[in-house]
Amino acid sequence: MSGHDERPRPGYEERLQGFTGRELRPLTRAQDPVNQPMIRHWTEAMGDTNPVYTDAAAARATGRTGVVAPASMVQAWTMRGYAATVAPPSPSAPGGFDALVALLDEGGYTSVVATDSAFTFLRELETGDHVAVRETVESVSAEKRTALGTGRFVTTLKTYTDRHGATVATQRWRTLRFRPAPAAPPDAAPAPRPRPAVNRDNAFFFEGAERRRLLIQRCTGCQTLRHPPGPCCPGCNSLEWDTVEASGEGRVYSFVVSHHPRHPAFTSPYLVAVVELAEGTRLVTNLTGVAPDDVTIGMPVVLDWLTADPDPTLPVFRPAPTEAP
Amino acid sequence: MRGTFAGTAAVAGIGATEFSKDSGRSELRLACEAVLAALADAGLTPADVDGLVTFTAETNSEIHVARNTGMGELTFFSRVGYGGGAGCGTVQQAAMAVATGVADVVVCYRAFNERSGERYGLGQAARPMDTTADRAAYAWTTPFGLSTPAQWVAMFARRYLHEYGATTDDFGRVAVVDRKHAANNPAAWFHGRPITLQDHRDSRWIAEPLRLLDCCQETDGGQALVIVSAERARDLPHPPAVIRSAAQGLGADQHMMTSYYRPTITGIPEMGLVGRQLYGQSGLGPDDIDAAVLYDHFTPLVLPQLEELGFCAPGEAKDFIADGHLELGGRLPFNTHGGQLGEAYLHGMNGIAEAVRLVRGTSVNQPDTADHVLVTAGTGVPTSGLILGADR
């Protein structure tokens, strides 16, 4: 079991939802104004050869007043820079962002993955513009179950403004803050197979299987074998029956390679077959010791017993050993 | 028009087990014993029976009673709901079937271990579910991981490919026609989204030899139909879709989706039984059918339906389909609404509605002629069919 207490704490949801609309990052000015060298570094790194970013004459030919910055670079202007990423944490009072992360940690949502980012651009940035950014919380979702683990989607809105305070771009930024799903321990027992529903009419079969005997029902009135079994003989209407033990030899009559849906007790793809026994009755079973591509209709198979799942024991079949020459 | 069966049917035999507080045997065995006793009282045998009626509350499905007593094929099976209120209703169902010639010998039955098993008088108290014949039947498949309709159908499909030399492309062509017709149908989920045979080949395996695009959709929705006399229908707003014939079929040695124990499993004998009745009641034959709505929960079982209903010989459906006969302008325009792969999966009821539109002349994929339309119901199970016709 996970050591983390997953019961919701009183007031936790309210405290979390209290972040809606709250400022995570106050208005923060970019370290540098929009400038040609940084634009050139960016376009070289991106392989973007559009001349409107580097050649003033080309930019003017498109109706612009001079070179512009690539729109998606807006976030780059406001990044905090290398020095800040390696500096020790500031001892000053934690900002909104740190408070939210601490609250999410408290809820066990200790992992993070970015899920999507949607920009809206209102105008192009020109050299000399000086961008600032402010980030607020738009929403914190209810708890969701995802493939990564249980978590909450946190959506924030970053608003980019120019030196006059006019908005130049917005960015809706979504992350998933989640409790990592515990990895299954390597020695964990596989999920049990679906249990057969046993009643008075079919119990003998599964009781025989526990003793590793494959039994076929036989009418004592007319000696006809039948499977699946039933309480009454369709041939002579006798209600009396006994059983015979199958030789365990048979042939594949048809088969399925199952891929979906996945079931925790079965490793997909897996083989299910109808095997026709030497005695003439057929049964649904699994094939073992053979790859799906090597199975053919008519191939001889022999009885084996499945013990991976101790209750119940089930008859399965594997390819018959070939005779030595 | 007021039809009547008054005085046309009679009770000819009665039979029961002993009445106890602990029978010591399965509910299915009790049902078999009671049915056999009633037939003996009537001087008849299980082979004479062609109809069964019971309660929706009954745990012994008709397939188990028929298979165990050796009844063979049934042309009528019906259930009545609402607990003990069903009793006389079962006899009404039987009388209607006999009066209309749908069946000749109908057995009504009810059997349970109500004292030693599930006691109704305990109300909603927690109690273990009894293991009914239906639940016990799953013991032969689910422990081996064979538990979905796609898996059950795949077993038939593999054998069909093997015996007739067909390929999975032959299944894919059915999907392509369904989706082509759905593409024209604004009510279809896959409106405007046709597929190619290559799309089918590229779709992932679900249960080999079935791919994703061989499988019908899953749908939320509803569909209803109103049936009145043909005479009254003539006074209502739409041209009548006259019910030329209607039939049920339960095959010998019938199981739920897993009839793997018959001499061969490449056909659908219960659909053949339905087809013979549909043609017999209507006086029509396969050549008179202008269009068909064939049940397509999974593409592979469309092929043996074409064979069982006489549109082509056994094993030749692959050629019939490859030659384009399911298309508009082909011999048998098929699933003009897009089928359950293309339009919606409403357990086939939306297909009956499409057959009505075809007869009215209002399908989005209307063929030149649609005077007689054949509709089928689910395959792999006891099933049913209709021929709807124009009122002329």
Chai-1 contact restraints between the chains, C-beta under 6 A:
chainA,res_idxA,chainB,res_idxB,connection_type,confidence,min_distance_angstrom,max_distance_angstrom,comment,restraint_id
A,R193,B,P143,contact,1.0,0.0,6.0,A-B,restraint_1
A,P194,B,T142,contact,1.0,0.0,6.0,A-B,restraint_2
A,P194,B,P143,contact,1.0,0.0,6.0,A-B,restraint_3
A,P196,B,A139,contact,1.0,0.0,6.0,A-B,restraint_4
A,P196,B,P143,contact,1.0,0.0,6.0,A-B,restraint_5
A,A197,B,T131,contact,1.0,0.0,6.0,A-B,restraint_6
A,A197,B,R135,contact,1.0,0.0,6.0,A-B,restraint_7
A,A197,B,A136,contact,1.0,0.0,6.0,A-B,restraint_8
A,A197,B,A139,contact,1.0,0.0,6.0,A-B,restraint_9
A,N199,B,S26,contact,1.0,0.0,6.0,A-B,restraint_10
A,N199,B,T131,contact,1.0,0.0,6.0,A-B,restraint_11
A,N199,B,A136,contact,1.0,0.0,6.0,A-B,restraint_12
A,R200,B,S26,contact,1.0,0.0,6.0,A-B,restraint_13
A,D201,B,S26,contact,1.0,0.0,6.0,A-B,restraint_14
A,N202,B,A136,contact,1.0,0.0,6.0,A-B,restraint_15
A,N202,B,A139,contact,1.0,0.0,6.0,A-B,restraint_16
A,P228,B,W140,contact,1.0,0.0,6.0,A-B,restraint_17
A,G230,B,N68,contact,1.0,0.0,6.0,A-B,restraint_18
A,P231,B,S26,contact,1.0,0.0,6.0,A-B,restraint_19
A,P231,B,L28,contact,1.0,0.0,6.0,A-B,restraint_20
A,P231,B,R29,contact,1.0,0.0,6.0,A-B,restraint_21
A,P231,B,C32,contact,1.0,0.0,6.0,A-B,restraint_22
A,C232,B,C32,contact,1.0,0.0,6.0,A-B,restraint_23
A,C232,B,N68,contact,1.0,0.0,6.0,A-B,restraint_24
A,C232,B,T69,contact,1.0,0.0,6.0,A-B,restraint_25
A,P234,B,G70,contact,1.0,0.0,6.0,A-B,restraint_26
A,N237,B,L36,contact,1.0,0.0,6.0,A-B,restraint_27
A,S254,B,M155,contact,1.0,0.0,6.0,A-B,restraint_28
A,S254,B,R158,contact,1.0,0.0,6.0,A-B,restraint_29
A,S254,B,R159,contact,1.0,0.0,6.0,A-B,restraint_30
A,F255,B,R158,contact,1.0,0.0,6.0,A-B,restraint_31
A,V256,B,Q151,contact,1.0,0.0,6.0,A-B,restraint_32
A,V256,B,A154,contact,1.0,0.0,6.0,A-B,restraint_33
A,V256,B,M155,contact,1.0,0.0,6.0,A-B,restraint_34
A,V256,B,A207,contact,1.0,0.0,6.0,A-B,restraint_35
A,V257,B,E208,contact,1.0,0.0,6.0,A-B,restraint_36
A,S258,B,Q151,contact,1.0,0.0,6.0,A-B,restraint_37
A,S258,B,A207,contact,1.0,0.0,6.0,A-B,restraint_38
A,H259,B,W205,contact,1.0,0.0,6.0,A-B,restraint_39
A,H259,B,I206,contact,1.0,0.0,6.0,A-B,restraint_40
A,H260,B,I206,contact,1.0,0.0,6.0,A-B,restraint_41
A,F266,B,G145,contact,1.0,0.0,6.0,A-B,restraint_42
A,Y270,B,G145,contact,1.0,0.0,6.0,A-B,restraint_43
A,V272,B,F144,contact,1.0,0.0,6.0,A-B,restraint_44
A,V272,B,G145,contact,1.0,0.0,6.0,A-B,restraint_45
A,V272,B,L146,contact,1.0,0.0,6.0,A-B,restraint_46
A,V274,B,M155,contact,1.0,0.0,6.0,A-B,restraint_47
A,V274,B,Y260,contact,1.0,0.0,6.0,A-B,restraint_48
A,R282,B,Y260,contact,1.0,0.0,6.0,A-B,restraint_49
A,R282,B,Y261,contact,1.0,0.0,6.0,A-B,restraint_50
A,V284,B,W140,contact,1.0,0.0,6.0,A-B,restraint_51
A,V284,B,T141,contact,1.0,0.0,6.0,A-B,restraint_52
A,V284,B,F144,contact,1.0,0.0,6.0,A-B,restraint_53
A,V284,B,L146,contact,1.0,0.0,6.0,A-B,restraint_54
A,T285,B,F144,contact,1.0,0.0,6.0,A-B,restraint_55
A,N286,B,F144,contact,1.0,0.0,6.0,A-B,restraint_56
A,I297,B,H162,contact,1.0,0.0,6.0,A-B,restraint_57
A,L314,B,P143,contact,1.0,0.0,6.0,A-B,restraint_58
